[in-house]
Amino acid sequence: MTAPVYLDCDTGIDDALALAYLLASPLASVVGIGTVSGNVSAAVGARNTLDLLALAGAADIPVALGAHDPLAASFHGGAPWVHGENGVGEVELPASGAALAGESAAEMLVRLARTYPGALRVLAIGPLTNIAEALELDPALPSLVESVTVMGGAALAPGNITPAAEANIWHDPEAAALVLAADWDVTLVPLDVTMASVLEESHRQDLLASPGPVPRALGEMLGYYFRFYEGIYGRPCSAMHDPLAAALAVGAVKPALAPVVRAVVDTSSGPGRGQTVCDMRGLYAGYPEVKGARCRVVLSLEEDFAPHLVETVLEYFEGTTAELASAGSAA
């Protein structure tokens, strides 16, 4: 069944992939999007999101501007060395004429949770500032949503912004701590699985060869992203952080190993700041059930994710392009 999804993002390159995947997936209906500062500022992320939606023929999906600064600090300026100055690999997207929603991202999330009680899936693929603010706005939020999936953290793997911390959590540890401590179950999609899920140059070429403008734009963006990751993997390719979290959120892919453990976030000022401290001591006994544990940590997948991602995006957007061309010819 198609699930209503609220997407909270900081639209850089892998966020763009996640958005395209959600639009293409028959399992998802994106009912609202909020932006937050992370890869880029919340405002730049909102512009990128509006432009991508217009390019995809989905300009009717509302986009709300979220928090510019984290809860206890100031926005650091983004990651242009990873995503480009404009957040989408310096690809120039056609400008959308759509306006932002007249509510904040936190307000949108609360409204959607009450519009779809017990059904809304929350997918957070940026820092968790907006989600924490929504919890403050409506303490009943945890009882209203169907699921919460967070791309962030590192359980057994090293961090990617410090030796201990993953970027989304590190950007706003205080917000992440509140989200993990709230009265709901969270599926955490950490670097352990996203860094092991790789998009190769052959996949990028498949996107570039598409007649659809969305796959081609994604392929162009990935050229920038691959150059960054070449220094990590030793070849042109990239991790699939955000699209993998999207696929897990809607149940399109299955984890091979996803223990439910206790997890907290280090909010200290020391070298561990931003670390997701996941209690993985059950490793040696096959991760037995832990009373009171609320955090499902995805460590590995049953199958390679890249073919599913590319096939889903190509099939949908090539079909959409063909339909538009046919409609134009008929007119």
BELTA-V785040 format. One record per helix or strand of 3 or more residues. SS is the DSSP state (2 for helix, 1 for strand). FROM is the first residue (numbers start at 1). LEN is the number of residues. Records with the same first field share a line. If there is no record, write none. Layout:
SS = FROM-LEN, FROM-LEN
This chain:
1 = 3-7, 28-8, 63-3, 121-4, 147-5, 186-4, 198-3, 237-3, 255-3, 263-3, 276-3, 295-4
2 = 13-12, 42-14, 80-4, 105-11, 129-9, 141-4, 167-5, 173-9, 191-4, 201-8, 213-21, 241-9, 281-5, 306-25
